[in-house]
């Protein structure tokens, strides 16, 4: 699967955000601010997981429809991945 550059860029941004949280911790910042930033990074990761699963599901469904027309297992797998990621 070819990964979209936007997804890669978002993940790089999230990595910088987590690095910033580590710096905040080293500087003794207030835990409320740290938790807020961690929550934001977590939300961003969850969004990217959703984007990756939905993009892959769409691509696989198109291929499957061309081959045999069956997509039930693909949808189940995608849902399982989303549930597992929570």
N, C-alpha and C positions, 0 to 999 in steps of 0.2 A: 504494500500500500504506500502510495506517495503521500507524505504529510504536507498539508498546506502551510505555506510560509507564515500566514497570520497566526496559526496555532503555535508554531515554533516561537514567533515573536512574543506571543502572550505568555508562553512558558518562561521565556527569558526574563520578561518583566516580573513574573511571579518570583522567580529565583532572586532577582534583585531586591524584591520586597522582603523576602525571607532573610536575606543578608542584612537588610536594614533593621529588621527585628532583632537579629543577633547583636548588631551594633547598639541598638537601644538598650538591650539587656546588659551589655558590657558597660554602658554609661550609667546604668542604674535608673533608667526611666521608670515612670509610674507603670505598674502592672496593668492598669486599665487601658492605657495607650497601647501596650504590647498586645494585650488580648484583642483589642480592636483591630490592630494590624494583622494579627494571626487569623482572625475571623475573615477579614477581607481577602487574605491570600487563600484561605480554605474555600471561600465562595468562588473565587476566580478559578481555582483548580477544578471544582465541581462543574463549573460552566464548561471548561475545556474538555472534561470527560464527556459531558453531554454532546458537545460538538463532535468529538472524535467518534463516539458510538453512533450518532445519527448519520454522520457522513459515511462511515463504513457500512452501516446498514443500508443506506441508499445505494451505494455502489454494488454491494453484494446482492441486493434485491434485483437490481437491473440485470446483473449477470445471470442470476438464478431464473428469472422470468424468461430470458432468452434460451436457457438450457432446458429446463423442465417445468417452469411455471410455478414451482413450489417455494414459498417463502416462510412457511410457518416456523420452521426451526430457526431461521435467521432472526425473526422477531423475538422468539423465546430467548435465544442467546443474547441478544441486545438487552433485553429486559433484565436477564440474569446479571449481566455485566454492570448495569446501572444500579441494581439492588446491592450487588457486592461492593460497589464503590462508596456506598453510603455508610 
